[in-house]
Amino acid sequence: ETALRYSDYGKLRKLNIEEVENGYNLKVKTQKTKAHIIVPLSKVAISIFEKYSFNIPPPPTNQKMNKNLKVIAGFAEIDKLIGTHTGRRTFCTIQ
């Protein structure tokens, strides 16, 4: 999770990943605010990207992602309404 908006994730490409001294960063120009942001990638994210040769697959639709999140929430016995935007807020509180 990077706390990116769904619209920004959908535009990510291999060239958005930059190798740095201590790992990798994700460099993004956001669609809504046009801000340039840099997100250090976690070891888990790096291992996933390495598995796929740093090719970023296109995301499922926002509706499909939200549906999948509801299924995951059910397994975790979370009875709140969650979606992709909930992930953005959660990311900001745990960093």
N, CA, C and O atoms as a printed pandas DataFrame, in Angstrom:
     atom_number atom_name residue_name chain_id  residue_number  x_coord  y_coord  z_coord
0              1         N          GLU        A               1    0.846   -1.185    0.000
1              2        CA          GLU        A               1    0.000    0.000    0.000
2              3         C          GLU        A               1    0.878    1.230    0.000
3              4         O          GLU        A               1    1.864    1.292    0.734
4              5         N          THR        A               2    0.536    2.196   -0.804
5              6        CA          THR        A               2    1.310    3.433   -0.892
6              7         C          THR        A               2    0.478    4.660   -0.581
7              8         O          THR        A               2    1.005    5.772   -0.594
8              9         N          ALA        A               3   -0.781    4.497   -0.308
9             10        CA          ALA        A               3   -1.711    5.601   -0.079
10            11         C          ALA        A               3   -1.968    6.395   -1.352
11            12         O          ALA        A               3   -2.421    7.538   -1.284
12            13         N          LEU        A               4   -1.690    5.813   -2.498
13            14        CA          LEU        A               4   -1.999    6.485   -3.754
14            15         C          LEU        A               4   -3.492    6.415   -4.037
15            16         O          LEU        A               4   -4.179    5.476   -3.633
16            17         N          ARG        A               5   -3.970    7.420   -4.732
17            18        CA          ARG        A               5   -5.345    7.360   -5.226
18            19         C          ARG        A               5   -5.421    6.258   -6.284
19            20         O          ARG        A               5   -4.424    5.930   -6.928
20            21         N          TYR        A               6   -6.603    5.700   -6.451
21            22        CA          TYR        A               6   -6.800    4.664   -7.457
22            23         C          TYR        A               6   -6.364    5.177   -8.830
23            24         O          TYR        A               6   -5.709    4.456   -9.582
24            25         N          SER        A               7   -6.722    6.411   -9.156
25            26        CA          SER        A               7   -6.389    6.974  -10.473
26            27         C          SER        A               7   -4.876    7.066  -10.679
27            28         O          SER        A               7   -4.395    6.889  -11.798
28            29         N          ASP        A               8   -4.129    7.338   -9.620
29            30        CA          ASP        A               8   -2.671    7.427   -9.739
30            31         C          ASP        A               8   -2.042    6.047   -9.868
31            32         O          ASP        A               8   -1.082    5.870  -10.617
32            33         N          TYR        A               9   -2.574    5.069   -9.145
33            34        CA          TYR        A               9   -2.037    3.711   -9.265
34            35         C          TYR        A               9   -2.208    3.197  -10.696
35            36         O          TYR        A               9   -1.318    2.545  -11.241
36            37         N          GLY        A              10   -3.342    3.493  -11.286
37            38        CA          GLY        A              10   -3.620    3.013  -12.636
38            39         C          GLY        A              10   -2.658    3.528  -13.689
39            40         O          GLY        A              10   -2.556    2.947  -14.769
40            41         N          LYS        A              11   -1.951    4.606  -13.392
41            42        CA          LYS        A              11   -1.012    5.185  -14.353
42            43         C          LYS        A              11    0.438    4.769  -14.106
43            44         O          LYS        A              11    1.329    5.171  -14.854
44            45         N          LEU        A              12    0.682    3.980  -13.078
45            46        CA          LEU        A              12    2.052    3.577  -12.762
46            47         C          LEU        A              12    2.629    2.670  -13.839
47            48         O          LEU        A              12    1.943    1.808  -14.389
48            49         N          ARG        A              13    3.899    2.886  -14.122
49            50        CA          ARG        A              13    4.638    2.062  -15.062
50            51         C          ARG        A              13    6.001    1.748  -14.456
51            52         O          ARG        A              13    6.380    2.295  -13.421
52            53         N          LYS        A              14    6.711    0.875  -15.109
53            54        CA          LYS        A              14    8.040    0.471  -14.649
54            55         C          LYS        A              14    8.952    1.684  -14.444
55            56         O          LYS        A              14    9.771    1.694  -13.525
56            57         N          LEU        A              15    8.814    2.692  -15.284
57            58        CA          LEU        A              15    9.692    3.863  -15.179
58            59         C          LEU        A              15    9.410    4.705  -13.933
59            60         O          LEU        A              15   10.194    5.600  -13.619
60            61         N          ASN        A              16    8.311    4.442  -13.214
61            62        CA          ASN        A              16    8.033    5.147  -11.968
62            63         C          ASN        A              16    8.837    4.593  -10.789
63            64         O          ASN        A              16    8.863    5.197   -9.717
64            65         N          ILE        A              17    9.490    3.452  -10.985
65            66        CA          ILE        A              17   10.275    2.840   -9.909
66            67         C          ILE        A              17   11.738    3.206  -10.113
67            68         O          ILE        A              17   12.319    2.968  -11.172
68            69         N          GLU        A              18   12.314    3.787   -9.074
69            70        CA          GLU        A              18   13.696    4.242   -9.150
70            71         C          GLU        A              18   14.531    3.545   -8.084
71            72         O          GLU        A              18   14.178    3.542   -6.905
72            73         N          GLU        A              19   15.645    2.954   -8.515
73            74        CA          GLU        A              19   16.552    2.345   -7.541
74            75         C          GLU        A              19   17.360    3.434   -6.860
75            76         O          GLU        A              19   17.913    4.319   -7.514
76            77         N          VAL        A              20   17.421    3.357   -5.539
77            78        CA          VAL        A              20   18.195    4.318   -4.741
78            79         C          VAL        A              20   19.169    3.539   -3.863
79            80         O          VAL        A              20   19.157    2.308   -3.851
80            81         N          GLU        A              21   19.989    4.244   -3.149
81            82        CA          GLU        A              21   21.048    3.630   -2.348
82            83         C          GLU        A              21   20.546    2.527   -1.411
83            84         O          GLU        A              21   21.187    1.484   -1.288
84            85         N          ASN        A              22   19.427    2.747   -0.765
85            86        CA          ASN        A              22   18.951    1.782    0.238
86            87         C          ASN        A              22   17.687    1.038   -0.196
87            88         O          ASN        A              22   16.952    0.542    0.658
88            89         N          GLY        A              23   17.420    0.948   -1.483
89            90        CA          GLY        A              23   16.242    0.212   -1.945
90            91         C          GLY        A              23   15.655    0.817   -3.207
91            92         O          GLY        A              23   16.365    1.074   -4.180
92            93         N          TYR        A              24   14.345    1.042   -3.176
93            94        CA          TYR        A              24   13.637    1.585   -4.332
94            95         C          TYR        A              24   12.619    2.615   -3.867
95            96         O          TYR        A              24   12.064    2.516   -2.773
96            97         N          ASN        A              25   12.389    3.600   -4.717
97            98        CA          ASN        A              25   11.342    4.588   -4.504
98            99         C          ASN        A              25   10.355    4.537   -5.657
99           100         O          ASN        A              25   10.703    4.171   -6.780
100          101         N          LEU        A              26    9.142    4.902   -5.366
101          102        CA          LEU        A              26    8.111    5.064   -6.371
102          103         C          LEU        A              26    7.957    6.563   -6.563
103          104         O          LEU        A              26    7.657    7.280   -5.608
104          105         N          LYS        A              27    8.160    7.049   -7.787
105          106        CA          LYS        A              27    8.046    8.476   -8.078
106          107         C          LYS        A              27    6.787    8.693   -8.907
107          108         O          LYS        A              27    6.598    8.065   -9.949
108          109         N          VAL        A              28    5.929    9.591   -8.429
109          110        CA          VAL        A              28    4.621    9.783   -9.054
110          111         C          VAL        A              28    4.282   11.268   -9.123
111          112         O          VAL        A              28    4.555   12.018   -8.185
112          113         N          LYS        A              29    3.688   11.686  -10.232
113          114        CA          LYS        A              29    3.059   13.004  -10.315
114          115         C          LYS        A              29    1.562   12.736  -10.215
115          116         O          LYS        A              29    0.983   12.099  -11.094
116          117         N          THR        A              30    0.942   13.217   -9.153
117          118        CA          THR        A              30   -0.463   12.895   -8.919
118          119         C          THR        A              30   -1.368   13.590   -9.927
119          120         O          THR        A              30   -1.096   14.703  -10.376
120          121         N          GLN        A              31   -2.434   12.911  -10.261
121          122        CA          GLN        A              31   -3.378   13.422  -11.252
122          123         C          GLN        A              31   -4.185   14.596  -10.698
123          124         O          GLN        A              31   -4.365   15.603  -11.384
124          125         N          LYS        A              32   -4.666   14.474   -9.476
125          126        CA          LYS        A              32   -5.562   15.478   -8.918
126          127         C          LYS        A              32   -4.843   16.783   -8.581
127          128         O          LYS        A              32   -5.310   17.859   -8.953
128          129         N          THR        A              33   -3.716   16.696   -7.883
129          130        CA          THR        A              33   -3.042   17.904   -7.409
130          131         C          THR        A              33   -1.799   18.263   -8.216
131          132         O          THR        A              33   -1.226   19.336   -8.024
132          133         N          LYS        A              34   -1.378   17.380   -9.112
133          134        CA          LYS        A              34   -0.166   17.565   -9.920
134          135         C          LYS        A              34    1.103   17.616   -9.061
135          136         O          LYS        A              34    2.153   18.060   -9.524
136          137         N          ALA        A              35    1.001   17.162   -7.816
137          138        CA          ALA        A              35    2.152   17.143   -6.917
138          139         C          ALA        A              35    3.083   15.994   -7.298
139          140         O          ALA        A              35    2.636   14.929   -7.725
140          141         N          HIS        A              36    4.370   16.227   -7.136
141          142        CA          HIS        A              36    5.371   15.176   -7.341
142          143         C          HIS        A              36    5.651   14.554   -5.979
143          144         O          HIS        A              36    6.055   15.243   -5.042
144          145         N          ILE        A              37    5.432   13.245   -5.878
145          146        CA          ILE        A              37    5.666   12.570   -4.605
146          147         C          ILE        A              37    6.650   11.424   -4.798
147          148         O          ILE        A              37    6.773   10.862   -5.886
148          149         N          ILE        A              38    7.339   11.097   -3.725
149          150        CA          ILE        A              38    8.272    9.970   -3.705
150          151         C          ILE        A              38    7.884    9.090   -2.531
151          152         O          ILE        A              38    7.802    9.556   -1.395
152          153         N          VAL        A              39    7.645    7.810   -2.813
153          154        CA          VAL        A              39    7.246    6.858   -1.786
154          155         C          VAL        A              39    8.312    5.772   -1.696
155          156         O          VAL        A              39    8.500    5.030   -2.659
156          157         N          PRO        A              40    9.018    5.654   -0.566
157          158        CA          PRO        A              40    9.962    4.541   -0.407
158          159         C          PRO        A              40    9.181    3.221   -0.399
159          160         O          PRO        A              40    8.167    3.099    0.288
160          161         N          LEU        A              41    9.652    2.253   -1.154
161          162        CA          LEU        A              41    8.963    0.967   -1.215
162          163         C          LEU        A              41    9.422    0.046   -0.089
163          164         O          LEU        A              41   10.610   -0.022    0.228
164          165         N          SER        A              42    8.479   -0.653    0.500
165          166        CA          SER        A              42    8.788   -1.612    1.553
166          167         C          SER        A              42    9.470   -2.836    0.953
167          168         O          SER        A              42    9.452   -3.033   -0.262
168          169         N          LYS        A              43   10.064   -3.646    1.803
169          170        CA          LYS        A              43   10.704   -4.879    1.341
170          171         C          LYS        A              43    9.692   -5.822    0.706
171          172         O          LYS        A              43   10.012   -6.531   -0.248
172          173         N          VAL        A              44    8.475   -5.831    1.233
173          174        CA          VAL        A              44    7.421   -6.684    0.665
174          175         C          VAL        A              44    7.071   -6.212   -0.742
175          176         O          VAL        A              44    6.967   -7.021   -1.664
176          177         N          ALA        A              45    6.889   -4.903   -0.908
177          178        CA          ALA        A              45    6.566   -4.361   -2.227
178          179         C          ALA        A              45    7.694   -4.646   -3.219
179          180         O          ALA        A              45    7.439   -5.027   -4.361
180          181         N          ILE        A              46    8.926   -4.461   -2.783
181          182        CA          ILE        A              46   10.074   -4.721   -3.657
182          183         C          ILE        A              46   10.103   -6.182   -4.086
183          184         O          ILE        A              46   10.366   -6.479   -5.251
184          185         N          SER        A              47    9.835   -7.100   -3.155
185          186        CA          SER        A              47    9.862   -8.526   -3.510
186          187         C          SER        A              47    8.776   -8.859   -4.528
187          188         O          SER        A              47    8.982   -9.703   -5.400
188          189         N          ILE        A              48    7.630   -8.207   -4.423
189          190        CA          ILE        A              48    6.553   -8.438   -5.400
190          191         C          ILE        A              48    6.961   -7.884   -6.759
191          192         O          ILE        A              48    6.798   -8.553   -7.779
192          193         N          PHE        A              49    7.494   -6.658   -6.774
193          194        CA          PHE        A              49    7.927   -6.072   -8.042
194          195         C          PHE        A              49    9.041   -6.892   -8.677
195          196         O          PHE        A              49    9.046   -7.081   -9.894
196          197         N          GLU        A              50    9.989   -7.386   -7.875
197          198        CA          GLU        A              50   11.076   -8.206   -8.410
198          199         C          GLU        A              50   10.529   -9.485   -9.046
199          200         O          GLU        A              50   11.014   -9.926  -10.088
200          201         N          LYS        A              51    9.521  -10.071   -8.413
201          202        CA          LYS        A              51    8.916  -11.301   -8.943
202          203         C          LYS        A              51    8.382  -11.084  -10.358
203          204         O          LYS        A              51    8.413  -11.995  -11.185
204          205         N          TYR        A              52    7.895   -9.875  -10.631
205          206        CA          TYR        A              52    7.315   -9.563  -11.936
206          207         C          TYR        A              52    8.236   -8.657  -12.770
207          208         O          TYR        A              52    7.766   -7.936  -13.650
208          209         N          SER        A              53    9.531   -8.696  -12.494
209          210        CA          SER        A              53   10.538   -7.914  -13.232
210          211         C          SER        A              53   10.193   -6.422  -13.262
211          212         O          SER        A              53   10.449   -5.735  -14.251
212          213         N          PHE        A              54    9.617   -5.942  -12.180
213          214        CA          PHE        A              54    9.254   -4.536  -12.012
214          215         C          PHE        A              54    8.202   -4.053  -13.014
215          216         O          PHE        A              54    8.042   -2.848  -13.210
216          217         N          ASN        A              55    7.492   -4.975  -13.639
217          218        CA          ASN        A              55    6.362   -4.597  -14.482
218          219         C          ASN        A              55    5.139   -4.473  -13.584
219          220         O          ASN        A              55    4.838   -5.387  -12.817
220          221         N          ILE        A              56    4.439   -3.362  -13.672
221          222        CA          ILE        A              56    3.290   -3.106  -12.811
222          223         C          ILE        A              56    2.032   -3.474  -13.577
223          224         O          ILE        A              56    1.730   -2.871  -14.606
224          225         N          PRO        A              57    1.289   -4.469  -13.075
225          226        CA          PRO        A              57    0.076   -4.869  -13.796
226          227         C          PRO        A              57   -0.994   -3.795  -13.671
227          228         O          PRO        A              57   -1.045   -3.078  -12.672
228          229         N          PRO        A              58   -1.848   -3.681  -14.685
229          230        CA          PRO        A              58   -2.954   -2.729  -14.561
230          231         C          PRO        A              58   -3.886   -3.182  -13.446
231          232         O          PRO        A              58   -4.084   -4.381  -13.252
232          233         N          PRO        A              59   -4.454   -2.240  -12.717
233          234        CA          PRO        A              59   -5.338   -2.629  -11.619
234          235         C          PRO        A              59   -6.688   -3.100  -12.143
235          236         O          PRO        A              59   -7.085   -2.757  -13.257
236          237         N          PRO        A              60   -7.389   -3.888  -11.335
237          238        CA          PRO        A              60   -8.786   -4.168  -11.683
238          239         C          PRO        A              60   -9.566   -2.864  -11.554
239          240         O          PRO        A              60   -9.026   -1.868  -11.072
240          241         N          THR        A              61  -10.793   -2.856  -11.966
241          242        CA          THR        A              61  -11.595   -1.639  -11.817
242          243         C          THR        A              61  -11.704   -1.280  -10.341
243          244         O          THR        A              61  -11.541   -2.135   -9.471
244          245         N          ASN        A              62  -11.978   -0.021  -10.070
245          246        CA          ASN        A              62  -12.139    0.433   -8.687
246          247         C          ASN        A              62  -13.275   -0.348   -8.014
247          248         O          ASN        A              62  -13.173   -0.712   -6.843
248          249         N          GLN        A              63  -14.342   -0.598   -8.753
249          250        CA          GLN        A              63  -15.466   -1.356   -8.194
250          251         C          GLN        A              63  -15.045   -2.772   -7.824
251          252         O          GLN        A              63  -15.447   -3.285   -6.780
252          253         N          LYS        A              64  -14.238   -3.409   -8.673
253          254        CA          LYS        A              64  -13.766   -4.771   -8.394
254          255         C          LYS        A              64  -12.830   -4.770   -7.190
255          256         O          LYS        A              64  -12.888   -5.673   -6.355
256          257         N          MET        A              65  -11.970   -3.762   -7.099
257          258        CA          MET        A              65  -11.078   -3.684   -5.944
258          259         C          MET        A              65  -11.885   -3.526   -4.656
259          260         O          MET        A              65  -11.582   -4.169   -3.651
260          261         N          ASN        A              66  -12.902   -2.678   -4.683
261          262        CA          ASN        A              66  -13.732   -2.482   -3.495
262          263         C          ASN        A              66  -14.481   -3.764   -3.132
263          264         O          ASN        A              66  -14.635   -4.087   -1.954
264          265         N          LYS        A              67  -14.941   -4.485   -4.138
265          266        CA          LYS        A              67  -15.627   -5.763   -3.885
266          267         C          LYS        A              67  -14.662   -6.753   -3.231
267          268         O          LYS        A              67  -15.021   -7.439   -2.274
268          269         N          ASN        A              68  -13.445   -6.819   -3.751
269          270        CA          ASN        A              68  -12.444   -7.717   -3.167
270          271         C          ASN        A              68  -12.110   -7.327   -1.728
271          272         O          ASN        A              68  -11.928   -8.193   -0.872
272          273         N          LEU        A              69  -12.032   -6.024   -1.465
273          274        CA          LEU        A              69  -11.768   -5.558   -0.103
274          275         C          LEU        A              69  -12.885   -5.967    0.847
275          276         O          LEU        A              69  -12.627   -6.287    2.007
276          277         N          LYS        A              70  -14.116   -5.958    0.368
277          278        CA          LYS        A              70  -15.245   -6.390    1.209
278          279         C          LYS        A              70  -15.119   -7.870    1.559
279          280         O          LYS        A              70  -15.423   -8.273    2.681
280          281         N          VAL        A              71  -14.676   -8.669    0.607
281          282        CA          VAL        A              71  -14.479  -10.096    0.864
282          283         C          VAL        A              71  -13.385  -10.290    1.916
283          284         O          VAL        A              71  -13.547  -11.066    2.857
284          285         N          ILE        A              72  -12.272   -9.575    1.744
285          286        CA          ILE        A              72  -11.170   -9.672    2.703
286          287         C          ILE        A              72  -11.624   -9.213    4.079
287          288         O          ILE        A              72  -11.289   -9.837    5.085
288          289         N          ALA        A              73  -12.389   -8.119    4.130
289          290        CA          ALA        A              73  -12.910   -7.622    5.411
290          291         C          ALA        A              73  -13.784   -8.676    6.075
291          292         O          ALA        A              73  -13.757   -8.826    7.296
292          293         N          GLY        A              74  -14.545   -9.393    5.291
293          294        CA          GLY        A              74  -15.385  -10.465    5.838
294          295         C          GLY        A              74  -14.547  -11.553    6.488
295          296         O          GLY        A              74  -14.866  -12.025    7.579
296          297         N          PHE        A              75  -13.470  -11.953    5.811
297          298        CA          PHE        A              75  -12.580  -12.962    6.397
298          299         C          PHE        A              75  -11.939  -12.466    7.689
299          300         O          PHE        A              75  -11.694  -13.246    8.609
300          301         N          ALA        A              76  -11.670  -11.163    7.751
301          302        CA          ALA        A              76  -11.046  -10.571    8.935
302          303         C          ALA        A              76  -12.088  -10.193    9.995
303          304         O          ALA        A              76  -11.755   -9.629   11.037
304          305         N          GLU        A              77  -13.334  -10.510    9.712
305          306        CA          GLU        A              77  -14.457  -10.204   10.614
306          307         C          GLU        A              77  -14.557   -8.706   10.906
307          308         O          GLU        A              77  -14.831   -8.299   12.035
308          309         N          ILE        A              78  -14.330   -7.900    9.881
309          310        CA          ILE        A              78  -14.505   -6.449    9.971
310          311         C          ILE        A              78  -15.870   -6.141    9.377
311          312         O          ILE        A              78  -16.128   -6.448    8.213
312          313         N          ASP        A              79  -16.737   -5.540   10.166
313          314        CA          ASP        A              79  -18.092   -5.295    9.683
314          315         C          ASP        A              79  -18.336   -3.835    9.308
315          316         O          ASP        A              79  -19.475   -3.368    9.328
316          317         N          LYS        A              80  -17.275   -3.123    8.969
317          318        CA          LYS        A              80  -17.392   -1.739    8.518
318          319         C          LYS        A              80  -17.322   -1.702    7.000
319          320         O          LYS        A              80  -16.742   -2.588    6.374
320          321         N          LEU        A              81  -17.916   -0.673    6.415
321          322        CA          LEU        A              81  -17.840   -0.470    4.981
322          323         C          LEU        A              81  -16.447    0.057    4.640
323          324         O          LEU        A              81  -16.056    1.126    5.109
324          325         N          ILE        A              82  -15.703   -0.681    3.831
325          326        CA          ILE        A              82  -14.359   -0.248    3.468
326          327         C          ILE        A              82  -14.217   -0.232    1.955
327          328         O          ILE        A              82  -14.977   -0.881    1.236
328          329         N          GLY        A              83  -13.234    0.516    1.490
329          330        CA          GLY        A              83  -12.956    0.608    0.065
330          331         C          GLY        A              83  -11.533    1.084   -0.138
331          332         O          GLY        A              83  -10.752    1.159    0.812
332          333         N          THR        A              84  -11.199    1.403   -1.366
333          334        CA          THR        A              84   -9.832    1.821   -1.655
334          335         C          THR        A              84   -9.468    3.106   -0.917
335          336         O          THR        A              84   -8.319    3.275   -0.508
336          337         N          HIS        A              85  -10.423    4.009   -0.742
337          338        CA          HIS        A              85  -10.113    5.254   -0.035
338          339         C          HIS        A              85   -9.836    4.992    1.448
339          340         O          HIS        A              85   -9.053    5.714    2.065
340          341         N          THR        A              86  -10.464    3.979    2.018
341          342        CA          THR        A              86  -10.180    3.603    3.406
342          343         C          THR        A              86   -8.710    3.234    3.549
343          344         O          THR        A              86   -8.085    3.552    4.561
344          345         N          GLY        A              87   -8.164    2.577    2.558
345          346        CA          GLY        A              87   -6.742    2.213    2.575
346          347         C          GLY        A              87   -5.841    3.429    2.588
347          348         O          GLY        A              87   -4.809    3.433    3.259
348          349         N          ARG        A              88   -6.218    4.452    1.860
349          350        CA          ARG        A              88   -5.432    5.696    1.863
350          351         C          ARG        A              88   -5.383    6.295    3.266
351          352         O          ARG        A              88   -4.317    6.680    3.747
352          353         N          ARG        A              89   -6.537    6.371    3.914
353          354        CA          ARG        A              89   -6.584    6.953    5.256
354          355         C          ARG        A              89   -5.839    6.081    6.251
355          356         O          ARG        A              89   -5.135    6.595    7.120
356          357         N          THR        A              90   -5.985    4.780    6.136
357          358        CA          THR        A              90   -5.311    3.857    7.058
358          359         C          THR        A              90   -3.802    3.971    6.919
359          360         O          THR        A              90   -3.085    4.015    7.919
360          361         N          PHE        A              91   -3.317    4.018    5.683
361          362        CA          PHE        A              91   -1.882    4.136    5.438
362          363         C          PHE        A              91   -1.318    5.357    6.158
363          364         O          PHE        A              91   -0.254    5.285    6.774
364          365         N          CYS        A              92   -2.027    6.467    6.080
365          366        CA          CYS        A              92   -1.543    7.715    6.697
366          367         C          CYS        A              92   -1.478    7.615    8.213
367          368         O          CYS        A              92   -0.645    8.278    8.831
368          369         N          THR        A              93   -2.326    6.811    8.826
369          370        CA          THR        A              93   -2.330    6.724   10.284
370          371         C          THR        A              93   -1.318    5.735   10.830
371          372         O          THR        A              93   -0.967    5.812   12.008
372          373         N          ILE        A              94   -0.834    4.798   10.005
373          374        CA          ILE        A              94    0.099    3.788   10.523
374          375         C          ILE        A              94    1.544    4.062   10.137
375          376         O          ILE        A              94    2.434    3.316   10.546
376          377         N          GLN        A              95    1.800    5.096    9.374
377          378        CA          GLN        A              95    3.175    5.382    8.941
378          379         C          GLN        A              95    3.935    6.158    9.975
379          380         O          GLN        A              95    5.105    6.480    9.769
